[in-house]
């Protein structure tokens, strides 16, 4: 397990990807690409989907029709599409460390888009993606992303809800070919949108704790500059690889390698019964390596991650993640997550519950158990409300507390 193996895998993948470009089979099925459910592409697709909500508001829906018609016409005439989202999260902890805050709330105005700037005769496409956030606290002293420090928990209870102001999150070019069966991404992106992906893991609509959303035994960098490539090898097997700036953060002012030439590399092989079913039915195996980082970690880190999810009858989805790692860069060196997603057939709601066990990478800290339950209520066509509950057993950084409970309430508006 070392960088040589990952780089070799990446080279073979790129060779395979470019080889398939020259012999593209026009009969291959189209699908939503190889990015994950939290990527710009997937979020734009999700916002354009017609929902079955709890309440229909005919007057509101009618008033919004010209707006959505304008967006559709813009895309048809120029190849440019965009979305405007407002996400808000409130969290309250029943116990904290001495003299710490027990309540947090933050809102995020998100403007993202995609512009198809290239389409060739063989249906290869080139698209520019962007994503800009304004993240602002809502009448509280701290943001949900900082709640863990208030309760002595190793991790993050409010993923992405950080108080960082206005930031450029994504800015990249993606080229796709072979009927969308292969592609390359170059620029600024979140590597977790391309590797270690599972169809249930969307911080805007599902779980909120990073230990459940992602694999906490992986030392994933934040949004960062990098390059990735992926392709379906056949109708059921795909391969992916990325290399990113290990020091990248959402607040780095778009600087390239500002923390030095230290990299995070990852490679993945996965199986699904069909490419268009990857979000709902898949098993994948990933290997990764993170360089030693000056002033952050003394040694490099590496590990293996496994993920599986399977949707039965379009309603029930069992989920599983396993992770093993060496080094102090990840949250955990050993981790396991099991859970279940339920999607009611009569509405666009979603229920989820999951339990994660993790052994911290820092010696001397106790194992943590994280349980999260949520219910996303599609209240109206463009508004979702999601109450949640997190039960954090044996928080590793709280020496005297056996358990902490966090109540959460999330709102999501799409335009």
N, C-alpha and C positions, 0 to 999 in steps of 0.2 A: 504494500500500500504506500505509494509515494507519488510525487508529481510526475515522474517519468511515465507511469502507467496512464495517468489521466491525459497527459499531452499526447501520448501515443494513440490513445483512444480518440482524442479530438482530431488528430491528423487523419486517421482512418475514416472517421465520420465525414470530414470535409471532402476527402477524396471520393467517398461514396456519394455524397450529396451532389457534387459537380458532375460526376459520371452519370447520375440519373437525369440531370438536366438535359443532356444531349439526346436522350432517348425517352422523352416524356411520353407516357401512355395516356392518350386523351380519354380513355375509358375509365380511368381511376375516379373514385368517388371524391367529391369535394367535401371539405369539412371546415371547421372554424379555426384551423391552424393548430400550432403546437404551443401556444401561450396558455396561461392558466386563467381561472375565473376572475382574478383581480386585475388582470392586464387591461390596458386601455381598450384594446380590440373587444375583449369579452364584455367590458362594462358598457361600451356603446351598443353592442348587440343586445345586452340585457335591457337597457333603457328603451330600446325600440320595440321590445316585445309587448304584445297585448296581454295584460294581466286579467285575472278573474278575482276581483277584490271583494271585501266584505260589503262595501257600500259603493253604489254607482251614483255619481253626481252629474247628471246629464248637462246641466247648465255650465258647470266647470269644464267638463270634457268638451262641450261644444265651443266654449270660449278659447280653449287651447288648440283647437283643430287648425286654425290658420298658422299658428306657430310651428306645429309639427309638419304641416304641408310645406311651409317655407324651408324647413330643414331637409325634407325629402327632395324638393325641387333643387336646392343648392347642391345636394350630392349628385343628383342625376346630371346636372349641367356642368359641374366643375370637378367632381370626384372628391369634394371636401365634405366631411361630416363632423359633427361636434356634439358634445353633451354638456349640460350644466347640472350640477348636483349639489345638494346641501345635505350634509351629514352632521348630526349632533349626537353626543354621547354624554350621559350623566352616570356617575358611579358613586356609591356610598358604601363605606366599610364599617362594619359593626365594631371593630377594634383596630387600634393603631399602636405604633411605638409612642413613647411618651412625648407629649407636646407636638404631635404631628397632625396633619390635616386628615379628616375622614371623608371629605366630599370633593369631587372633581367634576368639571363639566367643560366641554370644548366643542366648538363648531368648526366645520370645514366646508368652505366654498370651493368646489372643484370644477375647473374648466378644462376639458380635454377634447382631443380631436384627432382625425386621421385624414391625410390628403394623398390620394392615389396620383402619383406623379409619373408613373411609367406603367405601360401595359404593352407587352410584345405580342407578336403573332401567335406564339405558342402558349398564350394566356399566362405568362409570367407577369407578376405585378411588383411594383416598387412603391412603398408607402412610407410617408413621414408621419410619425406619431409624436404627440406632445401631451403634457399633463401638467397643469399649474394649480397649486393649492394656496388658499389663504386659510391658515389654521389659527384660531383665536379662542382664548378662554372665555367662558360664559359665567361671569360673576362668581368665580371661585379662585382660590389662591394657586391651585395646581391643576395640571392637565391629567386626564386619565392615564396617559403614558407614564406619568410619574407616580402613580398611586402605589406601585410596588415598593418604592423606597419609603413610603409612609407606614407600611404595615410589616416590613421586614421580609418581603417575599422576593426570591430570586427569579426574576422573569419580568413579564409585562402583562398587566391585566387589561389594558386598553390599547391594543395594537393600532398604530398609525395616528392615534389621537394625541399628538404632541404639539406643544406651544412653540411653533417655529416661525410664525408669521407667513409671509408670502414666499413660496419656494417653487422652483422648477423641479418636478418629480421625474417625469419621463421626457426624453428628447432623443429620438432614435430613428434610424432608417431600417426598414425591413423589406427584404426582397424574397418573394415566394415564387415557386416554380413547381412543375410536375403536378398541375391541378391542385395546388395548395398542399401537396404531400411533403414538401420540403421547404426550408427557408433559412435565411440568415438575418440576424439582428445586429446592428452596429450602432453604438452611441451610449446614451445614458438610460439605464433601465434597472429594475429590481430583479436580481437573478432568480428570486423565488417565484417570479411569474413565468419561468421557463423550465426550471429544474425543481425536483421535489414537489411537483404539482399534484394536487388531489382535487377532484371536482367539487368537494364540499367546502373547501377552504377559501372563504371569501370574507374578509374583515368588515365589509360593508353590509353584508346580509346574513352572516351566520355567526360563528363563534367570535369572541373578542380576545381571549387569552392566547398569547403567542405559543404557549406550550401545547395547545390543542390545534391551533391553526397551522403551525409549521412543525418542523422536526427540531426540537431544542437541543439535540445532540449535533447539530450542524452549525458551524460558525459563519452563518450567512452575513455578508456585509449588508449595509443599507443600500439605498439607491446609489448606483455607481456607474462609471464609464466601463464599457466592456464590449465583448463580441461573443456571440453565440451562434450555434448552427444546429439544425436538427432535420431529420427526415424519417419518413416511414420506409423501412427496408422492404417490407412487403405489406400485405393487407392487414397484418395484425401486430407487427413488431416495429417499434420506432427507436431511434437513438438521438440523444441530445448531448451537447457539451457547451459550457460557457467558461470564460475567463474574465474576471472583474477586478477592479481596484479594491483591494482588501480594506483600504482606509476610507472608502467613499461614504459620504453621509448626505442626507437630504439638504443640509445647510452648508455645503462646501462651496457655494457660489459658483458652481459649474467648473471648478478648478480640476485639472487633470493630474492625477498622481500627486496631489498636494502633500500627502503624508509619506511619500517615497515610493520606490518601485517594489511594492509588496502586493501580492496577488492572491485572489481566491479562485480556484479552479474546480470544476465539477463536471462529471460525465454521468449519463443515465441511459439505461436500456429499459424499455417497458413493453408490456403486452396488453392488447385490448382486442376484443372480438372483431372490431371494425373501427376505422380511424374516427368516424363521426361519433362513436360511443365513448371516446377516451375520457371525457369528463365524468361519466357515470359508471363505467366498468373498466377497471384497469388495475394492473399490478406493475410496480416499477422498482428497480434497484439502482441506487446511486452511490458513487464514490466521490470523495472531495478532499481537497487539501487547501490549507490556509497558511501563508508564510508567517514566520515570526515577524512581529510588528514592533518597531522601536518605541519604547515607552508604554507599550500596551501588554505584550506577551513576551516571555523569555524564550519560548520555543515555538516551533511550528505546530500545527494541529492537523489531524486527518481523521477520516472516519467513513462509515458505511451507513446508508439509510435505506429503509424499505417502506413502501407505502402500498396499500391496497384498499379499494372501495368497489362496491358492486351494488347496482340498483336493481331491485327485484320488483317486477310488476309496476314500474314507474312510481313506486310509493315508498318502499323501504330500502335504505342504503346502509348496511354495516360498513364501518370504517376501521382501519388499523394502520398504525405507524410504529416502526421500531428504529432505534438508532444506537450506534456504538461509535465512540470516538476516543482519541487520545489527545491530550493537550488541554490547556486552560482557556482557549478561545471560545468554545461553545458554553451555553448555560449548563448543559448536562454532558456527562460522559456516557451515561446509559439512560435510555428512556424507552417507554412503551405507552402507546395510546390506543384505546379501543372506544368505540362509540357507535351511535346509530342516528341516522337522519330519517325523518318521516315527512313526506310531502303529500298533504291531503289531496285526493283526486278532484275535489269539487272547487278548490280555491288555490290561489297562488301563494299560499302560506308555506311555512317550513318550521318544523320542530327538530331540535337537535340536542343530544346529550352525549358527553364524552368524559372519560377519566384518563388522566395522564399520571404516570409515575416517572420520577426523574432522580438520578443521582448526580448532585452538583459536581462540576469539574474542579472546583476549589476544594482542596483537602480540608477536612474538619467540619464541613457543613453537613447537616442531616438531609436525608432523602425527603423530597416533597411529593405530595399527592394533590393533584389539581382536578377538580370536578366542575364542569360547566354545563348549564342547561339554558336553552333559549327557545323562544317562540317568535318567529317573524310573522306578524300579522300584516297582510297586504290590505291596509285600511281602505285605500281608494286606488284608482288607476295609477297614480304617480306618487303615492305616499305609503311608506311602510313603517310600522312601529314594532320595535323588538325589545321586550323585557327579557332580562337574563339574570341568572344567579350563579355566582362562582363560590365554591367551597374549597378553601385552601388549607389543606391539612399539613401541619408541621412546617410552617414557613421557615426556610433555612436561615434567614437573617434576623429572626425574632427569637431570642433565647428563652423566653418564658411563655410564649403563647402556643397552644396546641392547634388552634384553628382560627381562621378569619373567614367571614362571609362578606361577599360584595354583591350588592344589588345594582343592576345596570338597566338603563333605559336608552334605547337608541332610536333616532328618527332619520329617515332617508327620503328626500324629495328629489325626483328626477324630472328634468325639463329638456 
